[in-house]
Amino acid sequence: MVLLIVWFELVTLMSVIQETQTDFQDLGKLLLGGVIAAVVVAIAFTFVRMKLRDKKPHDSSFISIAACGEDE
């Protein structure tokens, strides 16, 4: 659901950008702004993911198999 909302926002943003008349100077600024926005979103996503991981208890990543008390 979140991906659908993000996709809708990106499509809306692209349509707004396409409707405005821009020259090459403005396109460079838009590209730089997009790169900065992508970096900010990636950093925010990483912090949110780290916070969610810290809240969840850490499960052991191995399985221990113990033998019964009887030796044959």
Predicted model as a PDB file, atoms N, CA, C, CB and O in Angstrom, pLDDT in the B-factor column:
MODEL        1                                                                  
ATOM      1  N   MET A   1       0.814  -1.181   0.000  1.00 68.00           N  
ATOM      2  CA  MET A   1       0.000   0.000   0.000  1.00 68.00           C  
ATOM      3  C   MET A   1       0.869   1.261   0.000  1.00 68.00           C  
ATOM      4  CB  MET A   1      -0.932  -0.011   1.195  1.00 68.00           C  
ATOM      5  O   MET A   1       0.576   2.240  -0.687  1.00 68.00           O  
ATOM      6  N   VAL A   2       1.949   1.206   0.794  1.00 69.00           N  
ATOM      7  CA  VAL A   2       2.843   2.362   0.866  1.00 69.00           C  
ATOM      8  C   VAL A   2       3.495   2.600  -0.492  1.00 69.00           C  
ATOM      9  CB  VAL A   2       3.923   2.155   1.955  1.00 69.00           C  
ATOM     10  O   VAL A   2       3.639   3.741  -0.931  1.00 69.00           O  
ATOM     11  N   LEU A   3       3.886   1.515  -1.150  1.00 74.00           N  
ATOM     12  CA  LEU A   3       4.506   1.663  -2.467  1.00 74.00           C  
ATOM     13  C   LEU A   3       3.534   2.280  -3.467  1.00 74.00           C  
ATOM     14  CB  LEU A   3       4.996   0.305  -2.981  1.00 74.00           C  
ATOM     15  O   LEU A   3       3.943   3.058  -4.328  1.00 74.00           O  
ATOM     16  N   LEU A   4       2.270   1.945  -3.360  1.00 79.00           N  
ATOM     17  CA  LEU A   4       1.264   2.516  -4.256  1.00 79.00           C  
ATOM     18  C   LEU A   4       1.136   4.018  -4.024  1.00 79.00           C  
ATOM     19  CB  LEU A   4      -0.100   1.826  -4.052  1.00 79.00           C  
ATOM     20  O   LEU A   4       1.018   4.787  -4.978  1.00 79.00           O  
ATOM     21  N   ILE A   5       1.158   4.437  -2.762  1.00 82.00           N  
ATOM     22  CA  ILE A   5       1.067   5.865  -2.446  1.00 82.00           C  
ATOM     23  C   ILE A   5       2.296   6.599  -2.966  1.00 82.00           C  
ATOM     24  CB  ILE A   5       0.918   6.080  -0.923  1.00 82.00           C  
ATOM     25  O   ILE A   5       2.175   7.673  -3.555  1.00 82.00           O  
ATOM     26  N   VAL A   6       3.482   6.026  -2.752  1.00 79.00           N  
ATOM     27  CA  VAL A   6       4.717   6.653  -3.242  1.00 79.00           C  
ATOM     28  C   VAL A   6       4.701   6.733  -4.756  1.00 79.00           C  
ATOM     29  CB  VAL A   6       5.958   5.871  -2.765  1.00 79.00           C  
ATOM     30  O   VAL A   6       5.091   7.754  -5.324  1.00 79.00           O  
ATOM     31  N   TRP A   7       4.257   5.673  -5.421  1.00 82.00           N  
ATOM     32  CA  TRP A   7       4.203   5.668  -6.880  1.00 82.00           C  
ATOM     33  C   TRP A   7       3.249   6.757  -7.379  1.00 82.00           C  
ATOM     34  CB  TRP A   7       3.762   4.280  -7.401  1.00 82.00           C  
ATOM     35  O   TRP A   7       3.560   7.460  -8.340  1.00 82.00           O  
ATOM     36  N   PHE A   8       2.093   6.898  -6.732  1.00 81.00           N  
ATOM     37  CA  PHE A   8       1.124   7.916  -7.127  1.00 81.00           C  
ATOM     38  C   PHE A   8       1.710   9.319  -6.959  1.00 81.00           C  
ATOM     39  CB  PHE A   8      -0.165   7.776  -6.302  1.00 81.00           C  
ATOM     40  O   PHE A   8       1.524  10.182  -7.818  1.00 81.00           O  
ATOM     41  N   GLU A   9       2.419   9.542  -5.849  1.00 82.00           N  
ATOM     42  CA  GLU A   9       3.039  10.853  -5.631  1.00 82.00           C  
ATOM     43  C   GLU A   9       4.108  11.145  -6.681  1.00 82.00           C  
ATOM     44  CB  GLU A   9       3.651  10.924  -4.229  1.00 82.00           C  
ATOM     45  O   GLU A   9       4.215  12.276  -7.155  1.00 82.00           O  
ATOM     46  N   LEU A  10       4.892  10.149  -7.043  1.00 82.00           N  
ATOM     47  CA  LEU A  10       5.922  10.352  -8.058  1.00 82.00           C  
ATOM     48  C   LEU A  10       5.323  10.645  -9.428  1.00 82.00           C  
ATOM     49  CB  LEU A  10       6.819   9.131  -8.140  1.00 82.00           C  
ATOM     50  O   LEU A  10       5.830  11.495 -10.160  1.00 82.00           O  
ATOM     51  N   VAL A  11       4.260   9.954  -9.771  1.00 84.00           N  
ATOM     52  CA  VAL A  11       3.597  10.202 -11.054  1.00 84.00           C  
ATOM     53  C   VAL A  11       3.010  11.610 -11.076  1.00 84.00           C  
ATOM     54  CB  VAL A  11       2.488   9.150 -11.311  1.00 84.00           C  
ATOM     55  O   VAL A  11       3.089  12.306 -12.089  1.00 84.00           O  
ATOM     56  N   THR A  12       2.422  12.025  -9.958  1.00 85.00           N  
ATOM     57  CA  THR A  12       1.870  13.382  -9.876  1.00 85.00           C  
ATOM     58  C   THR A  12       2.976  14.420 -10.005  1.00 85.00           C  
ATOM     59  CB  THR A  12       1.110  13.581  -8.550  1.00 85.00           C  
ATOM     60  O   THR A  12       2.818  15.414 -10.714  1.00 85.00           O  
ATOM     61  N   LEU A  13       4.095  14.194  -9.322  1.00 80.00           N  
ATOM     62  CA  LEU A  13       5.225  15.118  -9.403  1.00 80.00           C  
ATOM     63  C   LEU A  13       5.780  15.193 -10.815  1.00 80.00           C  
ATOM     64  CB  LEU A  13       6.324  14.700  -8.436  1.00 80.00           C  
ATOM     65  O   LEU A  13       6.102  16.280 -11.294  1.00 80.00           O  
ATOM     66  N   MET A  14       5.899  14.052 -11.490  1.00 80.00           N  
ATOM     67  CA  MET A  14       6.410  14.047 -12.864  1.00 80.00           C  
ATOM     68  C   MET A  14       5.463  14.790 -13.801  1.00 80.00           C  
ATOM     69  CB  MET A  14       6.615  12.606 -13.356  1.00 80.00           C  
ATOM     70  O   MET A  14       5.918  15.495 -14.702  1.00 80.00           O  
ATOM     71  N   SER A  15       4.170  14.646 -13.606  1.00 80.00           N  
ATOM     72  CA  SER A  15       3.231  15.346 -14.484  1.00 80.00           C  
ATOM     73  C   SER A  15       3.293  16.856 -14.257  1.00 80.00           C  
ATOM     74  CB  SER A  15       1.798  14.836 -14.252  1.00 80.00           C  
ATOM     75  O   SER A  15       3.159  17.626 -15.208  1.00 80.00           O  
ATOM     76  N   VAL A  16       3.495  17.286 -13.017  1.00 75.00           N  
ATOM     77  CA  VAL A  16       3.628  18.721 -12.739  1.00 75.00           C  
ATOM     78  C   VAL A  16       4.904  19.261 -13.367  1.00 75.00           C  
ATOM     79  CB  VAL A  16       3.628  18.988 -11.216  1.00 75.00           C  
ATOM     80  O   VAL A  16       4.904  20.352 -13.937  1.00 75.00           O  
ATOM     81  N   ILE A  17       5.985  18.507 -13.267  1.00 71.00           N  
ATOM     82  CA  ILE A  17       7.261  18.949 -13.844  1.00 71.00           C  
ATOM     83  C   ILE A  17       7.160  19.024 -15.369  1.00 71.00           C  
ATOM     84  CB  ILE A  17       8.408  17.992 -13.429  1.00 71.00           C  
ATOM     85  O   ILE A  17       7.713  19.943 -15.974  1.00 71.00           O  
ATOM     86  N   GLN A  18       6.471  18.083 -15.992  1.00 71.00           N  
ATOM     87  CA  GLN A  18       6.363  18.067 -17.445  1.00 71.00           C  
ATOM     88  C   GLN A  18       5.502  19.208 -17.972  1.00 71.00           C  
ATOM     89  CB  GLN A  18       5.796  16.744 -17.906  1.00 71.00           C  
ATOM     90  O   GLN A  18       5.701  19.653 -19.102  1.00 71.00           O  
ATOM     91  N   GLU A  19       4.555  19.688 -17.181  1.00 66.00           N  
ATOM     92  CA  GLU A  19       3.678  20.760 -17.641  1.00 66.00           C  
ATOM     93  C   GLU A  19       4.368  22.117 -17.663  1.00 66.00           C  
ATOM     94  CB  GLU A  19       2.455  20.832 -16.766  1.00 66.00           C  
ATOM     95  O   GLU A  19       3.975  22.992 -18.434  1.00 66.00           O  
ATOM     96  N   THR A  20       5.377  22.305 -16.845  1.00 64.00           N  
ATOM     97  CA  THR A  20       6.049  23.599 -16.787  1.00 64.00           C  
ATOM     98  C   THR A  20       7.144  23.657 -17.851  1.00 64.00           C  
ATOM     99  CB  THR A  20       6.643  23.849 -15.378  1.00 64.00           C  
ATOM    100  O   THR A  20       7.803  22.657 -18.132  1.00 64.00           O  
ATOM    101  N   GLN A  21       7.326  24.823 -18.430  1.00 69.00           N  
ATOM    102  CA  GLN A  21       8.380  25.021 -19.419  1.00 69.00           C  
ATOM    103  C   GLN A  21       9.701  25.263 -18.697  1.00 69.00           C  
ATOM    104  CB  GLN A  21       8.042  26.208 -20.368  1.00 69.00           C  
ATOM    105  O   GLN A  21       9.808  26.167 -17.869  1.00 69.00           O  
ATOM    106  N   THR A  22      10.695  24.457 -19.015  1.00 64.00           N  
ATOM    107  CA  THR A  22      11.996  24.589 -18.364  1.00 64.00           C  
ATOM    108  C   THR A  22      13.079  24.668 -19.431  1.00 64.00           C  
ATOM    109  CB  THR A  22      12.261  23.402 -17.393  1.00 64.00           C  
ATOM    110  O   THR A  22      12.933  24.137 -20.532  1.00 64.00           O  
ATOM    111  N   ASP A  23      14.166  25.341 -19.079  1.00 69.00           N  
ATOM    112  CA  ASP A  23      15.329  25.333 -19.954  1.00 69.00           C  
ATOM    113  C   ASP A  23      16.395  24.455 -19.300  1.00 69.00           C  
ATOM    114  CB  ASP A  23      15.864  26.789 -20.216  1.00 69.00           C  
ATOM    115  O   ASP A  23      16.145  23.842 -18.263  1.00 69.00           O  
ATOM    116  N   PHE A  24      17.572  24.395 -19.899  1.00 68.00           N  
ATOM    117  CA  PHE A  24      18.591  23.482 -19.408  1.00 68.00           C  
ATOM    118  C   PHE A  24      19.095  23.870 -18.020  1.00 68.00           C  
ATOM    119  CB  PHE A  24      19.747  23.432 -20.378  1.00 68.00           C  
ATOM    120  O   PHE A  24      19.493  22.990 -17.257  1.00 68.00           O  
ATOM    121  N   GLN A  25      19.091  25.131 -17.673  1.00 69.00           N  
ATOM    122  CA  GLN A  25      19.514  25.547 -16.330  1.00 69.00           C  
ATOM    123  C   GLN A  25      18.555  24.997 -15.270  1.00 69.00           C  
ATOM    124  CB  GLN A  25      19.587  27.092 -16.237  1.00 69.00           C  
ATOM    125  O   GLN A  25      18.978  24.517 -14.218  1.00 69.00           O  
ATOM    126  N   ASP A  26      17.278  25.077 -15.565  1.00 75.00           N  
ATOM    127  CA  ASP A  26      16.295  24.566 -14.613  1.00 75.00           C  
ATOM    128  C   ASP A  26      16.350  23.044 -14.509  1.00 75.00           C  
ATOM    129  CB  ASP A  26      14.894  25.008 -15.017  1.00 75.00           C  
ATOM    130  O   ASP A  26      16.133  22.492 -13.430  1.00 75.00           O  
ATOM    131  N   LEU A  27      16.635  22.370 -15.603  1.00 77.00           N  
ATOM    132  CA  LEU A  27      16.705  20.910 -15.569  1.00 77.00           C  
ATOM    133  C   LEU A  27      17.844  20.445 -14.675  1.00 77.00           C  
ATOM    134  CB  LEU A  27      16.880  20.346 -16.983  1.00 77.00           C  
ATOM    135  O   LEU A  27      17.714  19.439 -13.977  1.00 77.00           O  
ATOM    136  N   GLY A  28      18.955  21.165 -14.692  1.00 79.00           N  
ATOM    137  CA  GLY A  28      20.067  20.819 -13.812  1.00 79.00           C  
ATOM    138  C   GLY A  28      19.683  20.970 -12.353  1.00 79.00           C  
ATOM    139  O   GLY A  28      20.034  20.134 -11.521  1.00 79.00           O  
ATOM    140  N   LYS A  29      18.967  22.030 -12.044  1.00 81.00           N  
ATOM    141  CA  LYS A  29      18.511  22.237 -10.665  1.00 81.00           C  
ATOM    142  C   LYS A  29      17.517  21.153 -10.253  1.00 81.00           C  
ATOM    143  CB  LYS A  29      17.868  23.631 -10.512  1.00 81.00           C  
ATOM    144  O   LYS A  29      17.552  20.671  -9.120  1.00 81.00           O  
ATOM    145  N   LEU A  30      16.637  20.775 -11.167  1.00 79.00           N  
ATOM    146  CA  LEU A  30      15.680  19.714 -10.864  1.00 79.00           C  
ATOM    147  C   LEU A  30      16.389  18.379 -10.636  1.00 79.00           C  
ATOM    148  CB  LEU A  30      14.657  19.580 -11.998  1.00 79.00           C  
ATOM    149  O   LEU A  30      16.016  17.621  -9.741  1.00 79.00           O  
ATOM    150  N   LEU A  31      17.403  18.094 -11.439  1.00 83.00           N  
ATOM    151  CA  LEU A  31      18.158  16.858 -11.282  1.00 83.00           C  
ATOM    152  C   LEU A  31      18.873  16.840  -9.939  1.00 83.00           C  
ATOM    153  CB  LEU A  31      19.166  16.691 -12.425  1.00 83.00           C  
ATOM    154  O   LEU A  31      18.848  15.831  -9.235  1.00 83.00           O  
ATOM    155  N   LEU A  32      19.513  17.952  -9.580  1.00 86.00           N  
ATOM    156  CA  LEU A  32      20.205  18.038  -8.298  1.00 86.00           C  
ATOM    157  C   LEU A  32      19.209  17.898  -7.147  1.00 86.00           C  
ATOM    158  CB  LEU A  32      20.974  19.369  -8.186  1.00 86.00           C  
ATOM    159  O   LEU A  32      19.491  17.212  -6.165  1.00 86.00           O  
ATOM    160  N   GLY A  33      18.071  18.531  -7.261  1.00 85.00           N  
ATOM    161  CA  GLY A  33      17.040  18.407  -6.224  1.00 85.00           C  
ATOM    162  C   GLY A  33      16.527  16.984  -6.093  1.00 85.00           C  
ATOM    163  O   GLY A  33      16.264  16.516  -4.985  1.00 85.00           O  
ATOM    164  N   GLY A  34      16.384  16.293  -7.219  1.00 85.00           N  
ATOM    165  CA  GLY A  34      15.937  14.904  -7.180  1.00 85.00           C  
ATOM    166  C   GLY A  34      16.942  13.986  -6.526  1.00 85.00           C  
ATOM    167  O   GLY A  34      16.574  13.076  -5.783  1.00 85.00           O  
ATOM    168  N   VAL A  35      18.219  14.224  -6.804  1.00 90.00           N  
ATOM    169  CA  VAL A  35      19.265  13.404  -6.187  1.00 90.00           C  
ATOM    170  C   VAL A  35      19.298  13.645  -4.678  1.00 90.00           C  
ATOM    171  CB  VAL A  35      20.650  13.715  -6.815  1.00 90.00           C  
ATOM    172  O   VAL A  35      19.409  12.704  -3.893  1.00 90.00           O  
ATOM    173  N   ILE A  36      19.201  14.908  -4.283  1.00 92.00           N  
ATOM    174  CA  ILE A  36      19.194  15.220  -2.852  1.00 92.00           C  
ATOM    175  C   ILE A  36      17.973  14.603  -2.180  1.00 92.00           C  
ATOM    176  CB  ILE A  36      19.213  16.748  -2.627  1.00 92.00           C  
ATOM    177  O   ILE A  36      18.085  14.055  -1.084  1.00 92.00           O  
ATOM    178  N   ALA A  37      16.823  14.682  -2.817  1.00 90.00           N  
ATOM    179  CA  ALA A  37      15.600  14.086  -2.251  1.00 90.00           C  
ATOM    180  C   ALA A  37      15.739  12.567  -2.129  1.00 90.00           C  
ATOM    181  CB  ALA A  37      14.373  14.436  -3.127  1.00 90.00           C  
ATOM    182  O   ALA A  37      15.286  11.983  -1.145  1.00 90.00           O  
ATOM    183  N   ALA A  38      16.359  11.926  -3.118  1.00 91.00           N  
ATOM    184  CA  ALA A  38      16.547  10.477  -3.063  1.00 91.00           C  
ATOM    185  C   ALA A  38      17.471  10.092  -1.914  1.00 91.00           C  
ATOM    186  CB  ALA A  38      17.111   9.957  -4.391  1.00 91.00           C  
ATOM    187  O   ALA A  38      17.229   9.093  -1.237  1.00 91.00           O  
ATOM    188  N   VAL A  39      18.516  10.863  -1.688  1.00 92.00           N  
ATOM    189  CA  VAL A  39      19.445  10.570  -0.593  1.00 92.00           C  
ATOM    190  C   VAL A  39      18.735  10.745   0.750  1.00 92.00           C  
ATOM    191  CB  VAL A  39      20.696  11.489  -0.670  1.00 92.00           C  
ATOM    192  O   VAL A  39      18.911   9.926   1.653  1.00 92.00           O  
ATOM    193  N   VAL A  40      17.942  11.794   0.888  1.00 93.00           N  
ATOM    194  CA  VAL A  40      17.223  12.031   2.142  1.00 93.00           C  
ATOM    195  C   VAL A  40      16.231  10.906   2.412  1.00 93.00           C  
ATOM    196  CB  VAL A  40      16.491  13.386   2.100  1.00 93.00           C  
ATOM    197  O   VAL A  40      16.123  10.439   3.546  1.00 93.00           O  
ATOM    198  N   VAL A  41      15.509  10.467   1.390  1.00 90.00           N  
ATOM    199  CA  VAL A  41      14.547   9.375   1.561  1.00 90.00           C  
ATOM    200  C   VAL A  41      15.268   8.081   1.931  1.00 90.00           C  
ATOM    201  CB  VAL A  41      13.717   9.176   0.274  1.00 90.00           C  
ATOM    202  O   VAL A  41      14.781   7.330   2.776  1.00 90.00           O  
ATOM    203  N   ALA A  42      16.410   7.808   1.318  1.00 91.00           N  
ATOM    204  CA  ALA A  42      17.160   6.588   1.626  1.00 91.00           C  
ATOM    205  C   ALA A  42      17.663   6.602   3.068  1.00 91.00           C  
ATOM    206  CB  ALA A  42      18.342   6.428   0.658  1.00 91.00           C  
ATOM    207  O   ALA A  42      17.604   5.582   3.754  1.00 91.00           O  
ATOM    208  N   ILE A  43      18.154   7.743   3.528  1.00 92.00           N  
ATOM    209  CA  ILE A  43      18.640   7.840   4.906  1.00 92.00           C  
ATOM    210  C   ILE A  43      17.486   7.692   5.894  1.00 92.00           C  
ATOM    211  CB  ILE A  43      19.365   9.182   5.131  1.00 92.00           C  
ATOM    212  O   ILE A  43      17.619   7.007   6.908  1.00 92.00           O  
ATOM    213  N   ALA A  44      16.353   8.334   5.601  1.00 91.00           N  
ATOM    214  CA  ALA A  44      15.186   8.219   6.483  1.00 91.00           C  
ATOM    215  C   ALA A  44      14.685   6.776   6.531  1.00 91.00           C  
ATOM    216  CB  ALA A  44      14.055   9.159   6.011  1.00 91.00           C  
ATOM    217  O   ALA A  44      14.338   6.280   7.603  1.00 91.00           O  
ATOM    218  N   PHE A  45      14.644   6.107   5.398  1.00 91.00           N  
ATOM    219  CA  PHE A  45      14.210   4.713   5.343  1.00 91.00           C  
ATOM    220  C   PHE A  45      15.139   3.826   6.170  1.00 91.00           C  
ATOM    221  CB  PHE A  45      14.162   4.223   3.886  1.00 91.00           C  
ATOM    222  O   PHE A  45      14.681   2.924   6.871  1.00 91.00           O  
ATOM    223  N   THR A  46      16.448   4.085   6.085  1.00 91.00           N  
ATOM    224  CA  THR A  46      17.414   3.298   6.848  1.00 91.00           C  
ATOM    225  C   THR A  46      17.215   3.492   8.343  1.00 91.00           C  
ATOM    226  CB  THR A  46      18.844   3.676   6.455  1.00 91.00           C  
ATOM    227  O   THR A  46      17.243   2.522   9.100  1.00 91.00           O  
ATOM    228  N   PHE A  47      17.015   4.736   8.781  1.00 89.00           N  
ATOM    229  CA  PHE A  47      16.799   4.978  10.201  1.00 89.00           C  
ATOM    230  C   PHE A  47      15.513   4.328  10.698  1.00 89.00           C  
ATOM    231  CB  PHE A  47      16.764   6.468  10.476  1.00 89.00           C  
ATOM    232  O   PHE A  47      15.497   3.756  11.787  1.00 89.00           O  
ATOM    233  N   VAL A  48      14.444   4.406   9.927  1.00 88.00           N  
ATOM    234  CA  VAL A  48      13.181   3.779  10.328  1.00 88.00           C  
ATOM    235  C   VAL A  48      13.347   2.270  10.415  1.00 88.00           C  
ATOM    236  CB  VAL A  48      12.054   4.137   9.339  1.00 88.00           C  
ATOM    237  O   VAL A  48      12.849   1.639  11.347  1.00 88.00           O  
ATOM    238  N   ARG A  49      14.041   1.696   9.450  1.00 87.00           N  
ATOM    239  CA  ARG A  49      14.265   0.252   9.457  1.00 87.00           C  
ATOM    240  C   ARG A  49      15.101  -0.180  10.651  1.00 87.00           C  
ATOM    241  CB  ARG A  49      14.942  -0.183   8.168  1.00 87.00           C  
ATOM    242  O   ARG A  49      14.837  -1.222  11.250  1.00 87.00           O  
ATOM    243  N   MET A  50      16.110   0.614  11.000  1.00 86.00           N  
ATOM    244  CA  MET A  50      16.941   0.298  12.159  1.00 86.00           C  
ATOM    245  C   MET A  50      16.130   0.385  13.451  1.00 86.00           C  
ATOM    246  CB  MET A  50      18.148   1.244  12.226  1.00 86.00           C  
ATOM    247  O   MET A  50      16.287  -0.455  14.337  1.00 86.00           O  
ATOM    248  N   LYS A  51      15.267   1.393  13.564  1.00 84.00           N  
ATOM    249  CA  LYS A  51      14.432   1.529  14.763  1.00 84.00           C  
ATOM    250  C   LYS A  51      13.480   0.347  14.899  1.00 84.00           C  
ATOM    251  CB  LYS A  51      13.637   2.845  14.720  1.00 84.00           C  
ATOM    252  O   LYS A  51      13.291  -0.169  16.001  1.00 84.00           O  
ATOM    253  N   LEU A  52      12.880  -0.085  13.799  1.00 81.00           N  
ATOM    254  CA  LEU A  52      11.967  -1.223  13.855  1.00 81.00           C  
ATOM    255  C   LEU A  52      12.709  -2.502  14.196  1.00 81.00           C  
ATOM    256  CB  LEU A  52      11.232  -1.384  12.531  1.00 81.00           C  
ATOM    257  O   LEU A  52      12.175  -3.355  14.904  1.00 81.00           O  
ATOM    258  N   ARG A  53      13.930  -2.647  13.704  1.00 78.00           N  
ATOM    259  CA  ARG A  53      14.716  -3.835  13.999  1.00 78.00           C  
ATOM    260  C   ARG A  53      15.108  -3.869  15.474  1.00 78.00           C  
ATOM    261  CB  ARG A  53      15.967  -3.883  13.113  1.00 78.00           C  
ATOM    262  O   ARG A  53      15.145  -4.944  16.073  1.00 78.00           O  
ATOM    263  N   ASP A  54      15.402  -2.714  16.069  1.00 72.00           N  
ATOM    264  CA  ASP A  54      15.783  -2.659  17.469  1.00 72.00           C  
ATOM    265  C   ASP A  54      14.612  -2.988  18.392  1.00 72.00           C  
ATOM    266  CB  ASP A  54      16.335  -1.289  17.800  1.00 72.00           C  
ATOM    267  O   ASP A  54      14.822  -3.516  19.484  1.00 72.00           O  
ATOM    268  N   LYS A  55      13.391  -2.687  17.974  1.00 74.00           N  
ATOM    269  CA  LYS A  55      12.225  -2.971  18.801  1.00 74.00           C  
ATOM    270  C   LYS A  55      11.880  -4.456  18.819  1.00 74.00           C  
ATOM    271  CB  LYS A  55      11.036  -2.176  18.309  1.00 74.00           C  
ATOM    272  O   LYS A  55      11.318  -4.950  19.796  1.00 74.00           O  
ATOM    273  N   LYS A  56      12.211  -5.166  17.751  1.00 68.00           N  
ATOM    274  CA  LYS A  56      11.887  -6.572  17.648  1.00 68.00           C  
ATOM    275  C   LYS A  56      12.933  -7.392  18.412  1.00 68.00           C  
ATOM    276  CB  LYS A  56      11.813  -7.008  16.164  1.00 68.00           C  
ATOM    277  O   LYS A  56      14.126  -7.126  18.260  1.00 68.00           O  
ATOM    278  N   PRO A  57      12.536  -8.375  19.226  1.00 64.00           N  
ATOM    279  CA  PRO A  57      13.551  -9.183  19.915  1.00 64.00           C  
ATOM    280  C   PRO A  57      14.360  -9.994  18.915  1.00 64.00           C  
ATOM    281  CB  PRO A  57      12.893 -10.120  20.946  1.00 64.00           C  
ATOM    282  O   PRO A  57      13.842 -10.476  17.908  1.00 64.00           O  
ATOM    283  N   HIS A  58      15.637 -10.128  19.220  1.00 62.00           N  
ATOM    284  CA  HIS A  58      16.539 -10.826  18.309  1.00 62.00           C  
ATOM    285  C   HIS A  58      16.419 -12.333  18.522  1.00 62.00           C  
ATOM    286  CB  HIS A  58      18.002 -10.359  18.517  1.00 62.00           C  
ATOM    287  O   HIS A  58      16.667 -12.831  19.620  1.00 62.00           O  
ATOM    288  N   ASP A  59      16.043 -13.047  17.482  1.00 66.00           N  
ATOM    289  CA  ASP A  59      15.948 -14.498  17.550  1.00 66.00           C  
ATOM    290  C   ASP A  59      17.308 -15.100  17.220  1.00 66.00           C  
ATOM    291  CB  ASP A  59      14.856 -15.033  16.582  1.00 66.00           C  
ATOM    292  O   ASP A  59      18.097 -14.513  16.480  1.00 66.00           O  
ATOM    293  N   SER A  60      17.565 -16.255  17.766  1.00 64.00           N  
ATOM    294  CA  SER A  60      18.828 -16.907  17.439  1.00 64.00           C  
ATOM    295  C   SER A  60      18.774 -17.408  16.003  1.00 64.00           C  
ATOM    296  CB  SER A  60      19.124 -18.074  18.419  1.00 64.00           C  
ATOM    297  O   SER A  60      17.721 -17.818  15.515  1.00 64.00           O  
ATOM    298  N   SER A  61      19.898 -17.371  15.345  1.00 71.00           N  
ATOM    299  CA  SER A  61      19.928 -17.741  13.926  1.00 71.00           C  
ATOM    300  C   SER A  61      20.397 -19.183  13.718  1.00 71.00           C  
ATOM    301  CB  SER A  61      20.840 -16.788  13.157  1.00 71.00           C  
ATOM    302  O   SER A  61      20.721 -19.574  12.596  1.00 71.00           O  
ATOM    303  N   PHE A  62      20.433 -19.962  14.781  1.00 70.00           N  
ATOM    304  CA  PHE A  62      20.834 -21.348  14.632  1.00 70.00           C  
ATOM    305  C   PHE A  62      19.875 -22.249  15.402  1.00 70.00           C  
ATOM    306  CB  PHE A  62      22.280 -21.550  15.115  1.00 70.00           C  
ATOM    307  O   PHE A  62      19.130 -21.786  16.266  1.00 70.00           O  
ATOM    308  N   ILE A  63      19.902 -23.530  15.083  1.00 71.00           N  
ATOM    309  CA  ILE A  63      19.058 -24.511  15.749  1.00 71.00           C  
ATOM    310  C   ILE A  63      19.975 -25.475  16.477  1.00 71.00           C  
ATOM    311  CB  ILE A  63      18.126 -25.261  14.735  1.00 71.00           C  
ATOM    312  O   ILE A  63      20.911 -26.017  15.890  1.00 71.00           O  
ATOM    313  N   SER A  64      19.705 -25.687  17.759  1.00 68.00           N  
ATOM    314  CA  SER A  64      20.511 -26.597  18.555  1.00 68.00           C  
ATOM    315  C   SER A  64      19.782 -27.928  18.671  1.00 68.00           C  
ATOM    316  CB  SER A  64      20.806 -26.002  19.956  1.00 68.00           C  
ATOM    317  O   SER A  64      18.609 -27.973  19.042  1.00 68.00           O  
ATOM    318  N   ILE A  65      20.475 -28.995  18.357  1.00 77.00           N  
ATOM    319  CA  ILE A  65      19.902 -30.337  18.473  1.00 77.00           C  
ATOM    320  C   ILE A  65      20.645 -31.034  19.600  1.00 77.00           C  
ATOM    321  CB  ILE A  65      20.008 -31.150  17.116  1.00 77.00           C  
ATOM    322  O   ILE A  65      21.858 -31.228  19.525  1.00 77.00           O  
ATOM    323  N   ALA A  66      19.930 -31.406  20.629  1.00 74.00           N  
ATOM    324  CA  ALA A  66      20.536 -32.080  21.776  1.00 74.00           C  
ATOM    325  C   ALA A  66      20.110 -33.549  21.772  1.00 74.00           C  
ATOM    326  CB  ALA A  66      20.127 -31.385  23.118  1.00 74.00           C  
ATOM    327  O   ALA A  66      18.976 -33.871  21.418  1.00 74.00           O  
ATOM    328  N   ALA A  67      21.014 -34.422  22.160  1.00 69.00           N  
ATOM    329  CA  ALA A  67      20.722 -35.846  22.218  1.00 69.00           C  
ATOM    330  C   ALA A  67      19.996 -36.160  23.523  1.00 69.00           C  
ATOM    331  CB  ALA A  67      22.021 -36.683  22.094  1.00 69.00           C  
ATOM    332  O   ALA A  67      20.140 -35.438  24.510  1.00 69.00           O  
ATOM    333  N   CYS A  68      19.213 -37.243  23.522  1.00 68.00           N  
ATOM    334  CA  CYS A  68      18.536 -37.696  24.732  1.00 68.00           C  
ATOM    335  C   CYS A  68      19.575 -38.217  25.695  1.00 68.00           C  
ATOM    336  CB  CYS A  68      17.476 -38.784  24.418  1.00 68.00           C  
ATOM    337  O   CYS A  68      20.737 -38.390  25.327  1.00 68.00           O  
ATOM    338  N   GLY A  69      19.172 -38.466  26.917  1.00 62.00           N  
ATOM    339  CA  GLY A  69      20.081 -38.926  27.952  1.00 62.00           C  
ATOM    340  C   GLY A  69      20.602 -40.339  27.724  1.00 62.00           C  
ATOM    341  O   GLY A  69      21.580 -40.734  28.358  1.00 62.00           O  
ATOM    342  N   GLU A  70      19.987 -41.103  26.848  1.00 62.00           N  
ATOM    343  CA  GLU A  70      20.386 -42.500  26.639  1.00 62.00           C  
ATOM    344  C   GLU A  70      21.458 -42.601  25.567  1.00 62.00           C  
ATOM    345  CB  GLU A  70      19.173 -43.358  26.250  1.00 62.00           C  
ATOM    346  O   GLU A  70      21.319 -42.007  24.497  1.00 62.00           O  
ATOM    347  N   ASP A  71      22.544 -43.358  25.841  1.00 54.00           N  
ATOM    348  CA  ASP A  71      23.568 -43.632  24.820  1.00 54.00           C  
ATOM    349  C   ASP A  71      23.431 -45.071  24.392  1.00 54.00           C  
ATOM    350  CB  ASP A  71      25.011 -43.346  25.352  1.00 54.00           C  
ATOM    351  O   ASP A  71      23.275 -45.945  25.244  1.00 54.00           O  
ATOM    352  N   GLU A  72      23.480 -45.344  23.139  1.00 51.00           N  
ATOM    353  CA  GLU A  72      23.348 -46.718  22.634  1.00 51.00           C  
ATOM    354  C   GLU A  72      24.651 -47.230  22.154  1.00 51.00           C  
ATOM    355  CB  GLU A  72      22.334 -46.802  21.524  1.00 51.00           C  
ATOM    356  O   GLU A  72      24.735 -48.368  21.694  1.00 51.00           O  
TER     357      GLU A  72                                                      
ENDMDL                                                                          
END                                                                             
